[in-house]
Amino acid sequence: MLRLACLFGIAALVLLIALFLDPSGYTAIAFAFVGNPLLGVAVLLGMLWWWRNAREEP
Amino acid sequence: MNESDLGPLFELPADPHYLWLVGSAVAVLAIAVLAVGLVRGRLSRALLLPALLLPTAAYGIGYLFTLEESKQVEFCGSCHTTMSPLVAALDEDTESLASAHWQRGAVSHVDACYQCHSGYGIWGDVDAKLAGVMHMVRTVTGTYEFPIAAKHFNVDSCLGCHAQAVGFREVEEHLDPEIQQELLSGESSCAGDCHEVAHPESALWGIAGPPPGGTP
């Protein structure tokens, strides 16, 4: 689960770097409509992983 | 004459902002932390907080960067299908209000589109940003129609510069209470109704141009 979260997070950040390097309508659309949901899912998965780990630890 | 042949006096003053550099550095750092998690399948306690904060901070900087960068004329023109003919028409002597302002230097060549289409004051900025989000939604969903038309043009954009100008105040029509009321209520517009059209008709049809047989 953490691996998936990290993968989504990295993909979102790659889109962000593309926006920084080439600010245009298309990179802004990718940032807003693809990057944001990816980051949101990554954060949720990461928190879920942390929560499950915290419950299992004595 | 090529612009670069004119000399340094004719270049726009440099106004660099380093938001992209800071944002890229934070993003690269975030990728490094997430790569550790991706390879190992777990993250130590020391890396948990950075793994959460760095990507969100990078995205926060990304938002600020987008808010600032989306004011640029090049940014507007980057939507090739719809907007690029409008930006290209600024350099042509089309006698439209936009090209007249552009060629006289009455609007900044950096953010001319934003200057005229954002209204006046902070709420003008908010309206323009919301409109920008809707532009992106319409581009993604393909729910836009030609000819491109501004649903509502805020006359405050014109008045922000012209209201205090001596020449503007001397025009008889501008002093007419009825005309003033019509303009302020949005019933009529400066462009098209009294002055030249805002943009040439041919540029409103995107890169495909007007339909054969003329505009309906």
Interface residues (C-beta under 8 A of the other chain):
Chain A: L2 R3 A5 C6 L7 G9 I10 A12 L13 V14 L16 I17 L19 F20 L21 P23 S24 G25 Y26 A28 I29 F31 A32 F33 G35 N36 L39 A42 V43 G46 M47 W50
Chain B: W20 G23 S24 A27 V28 A30 I31 L34 A35 G37 L38 G41 R42 L43 L48 A51 L52 P55 T56 A58 Y59 G62 F65 T66 E69 S70 Q72 E74 F75 C76 S78 C79 M83 V133 H135 M136 T139 V140
